[in-house]
Amino acid sequence: MVVNKRRKSRRLRGSRTHGWGHPKKHRGKGNKGGKGFSNKGKRGASRKSKYLALGIKPIGKHGMMRKPFYKFTVQPISFRVIEENIDKWLANSLIEKSNDTYKVDLKKLGYGKLLSQGAVTKKLAITCDSASAKAVEKLQEAGGSCQILQQVVETSE
């Protein structure tokens, strides 16, 4: 396939319109009656929306909107995160250690719900607002305990 790289001006010498039809065509924005919202006067009102034709400017958001993301009312935490940060929290005295048991108050750390993801390698005594059944079971198998203060209901608001 041969590509014609010559310009239209060179090819169409002697043709009055250079391939653009009527002599008034292909003159930039003037052919459209202006740029943007110009030419929306007397005869241009047919091209406007109803409210724009009445002189009412659109306000607020328009177009598609994303659905809001699901938000937790309680911040969850898993055993994996607890195991990673337990030494740091102990150094900053956010948790206590008595004998071989770590006493963790999740509300003090800013968390509401205990989840079961991760392994429990240390003996933990956790106080929290709510916990999944699997997390409580896992904690008791490792020799720890879980004190649930209140069962918090999650909503998507």
C-alpha positions in Angstrom: 0.0 0.0 0.0 1.4 3.4 -1.0 0.9 6.3 1.4 0.4 9.6 -0.3 2.5 12.1 1.7 1.9 15.1 -0.5 -0.2 18.0 1.0 -3.7 18.7 -0.2 -2.7 22.2 -1.3 -0.2 20.7 -3.7 -2.5 18.1 -5.1 -5.5 20.3 -5.7 -3.9 23.3 -7.4 -6.5 24.8 -9.7 -9.6 23.3 -7.9 -11.3 26.3 -6.2 -12.3 24.5 -3.0 -9.3 22.2 -2.4 -11.6 19.3 -1.5 -13.7 21.1 1.2 -17.0 21.5 -0.8 -18.5 24.9 -0.7 -16.1 27.9 -0.8 -17.2 29.1 2.6 -16.4 25.8 4.3 -13.1 24.9 6.2 -12.5 28.3 7.6 -11.8 27.4 11.3 -14.2 28.3 14.0 -16.0 30.9 11.8 -17.6 28.1 10.0 -19.2 27.0 13.2 -20.2 30.6 14.2 -17.5 30.9 16.8 -15.8 29.0 19.6 -17.5 27.5 22.6 -20.8 29.1 23.7 -20.6 31.9 21.1 -23.3 32.1 18.4 -26.0 31.2 20.9 -28.0 34.4 20.3 -31.3 34.8 18.5 -30.9 32.1 15.9 -28.6 29.9 18.1 -31.2 29.3 20.8 -32.3 26.1 19.1 -28.9 24.7 19.8 -29.0 25.3 23.5 -30.6 23.3 26.2 -33.9 24.6 27.6 -32.4 26.3 30.7 -29.4 27.7 28.8 -31.8 29.2 26.3 -33.7 31.0 29.1 -30.4 32.4 30.4 -30.3 30.1 33.4 -26.7 29.0 34.0 -26.3 25.4 35.1 -25.2 25.0 38.7 -24.1 22.0 40.7 -22.6 18.7 39.6 -23.6 17.1 36.3 -23.1 13.8 34.7 -22.2 10.4 36.1 -21.4 10.0 39.8 -19.6 7.2 41.5 -21.3 5.1 44.1 -20.0 6.0 47.6 -17.5 3.5 49.0 -18.5 1.2 51.8 -17.4 2.7 55.1 -16.9 0.7 58.3 -18.3 2.3 61.4 -15.8 0.2 63.4 -12.2 -0.1 62.3 -11.3 -3.8 62.0 -7.9 -5.3 62.9 -6.6 -8.8 62.3 -4.2 -11.0 64.2 -1.6 -10.4 61.5 -1.5 -6.7 62.3 -1.4 -7.3 66.0 1.5 -9.8 65.7 3.5 -7.3 63.5 3.0 -4.3 65.9 3.0 -5.9 69.3 6.6 -5.1 70.2 6.2 -1.5 69.0 3.0 -1.1 71.1 4.7 -2.6 74.1 7.7 -0.1 73.7 5.3 2.8 73.5 3.3 1.4 76.5 0.0 1.1 74.6 -0.3 -2.5 75.7 0.7 -4.3 78.9 2.6 -7.6 79.5 2.1 -9.6 82.6 4.0 -12.9 82.9 3.7 -14.3 79.3 0.3 -12.7 78.5 -0.1 -9.5 76.5 -3.1 -7.4 77.5 -4.4 -5.6 74.4 -7.2 -3.0 74.6 -8.3 -2.5 70.9 -10.4 0.6 71.7 -7.3 2.3 73.2 -5.4 1.5 69.9 -8.3 2.9 67.8 -9.8 -0.4 66.6 -13.3 -1.8 67.0 -13.5 -5.3 65.6 -11.2 -8.3 65.8 -10.8 -10.4 62.7 -9.2 -13.9 62.5 -6.7 -13.3 59.6 -3.2 -14.4 60.5 -1.7 -16.7 63.1 -1.7 -16.3 66.9 1.8 -17.2 68.2 1.6 -15.3 71.5 -0.8 -15.5 74.5 -3.1 -12.5 74.1 -5.9 -11.2 76.4 -7.8 -8.9 74.1 -10.6 -6.5 75.0 -12.7 -5.2 72.1 -16.1 -4.0 71.1 -16.8 -7.0 68.8 -15.0 -10.0 67.3 -15.7 -12.6 64.7 -16.5 -16.1 66.0 -13.5 -17.6 64.2 -11.2 -15.0 65.8 -12.4 -15.8 69.4 -12.0 -19.6 68.6 -8.5 -19.1 67.3 -7.5 -16.9 70.3 -8.8 -19.5 72.8 -6.9 -22.3 71.0 -3.7 -20.4 71.5 -4.3 -20.0 75.2 -5.6 -16.4 75.1 -8.9 -14.8 76.0 -11.2 -12.3 74.4 -13.5 -10.0 76.3 -16.2 -8.5 74.2 -17.6 -5.2 75.6 -20.5 -4.7 73.2 -21.6 -6.1 69.9 -21.5 -3.2 67.4 -23.7 -3.4 64.4 -22.1 -2.3 61.1 -24.0 0.1 58.8 -23.1 1.3 55.3 -23.7 5.0 55.9 
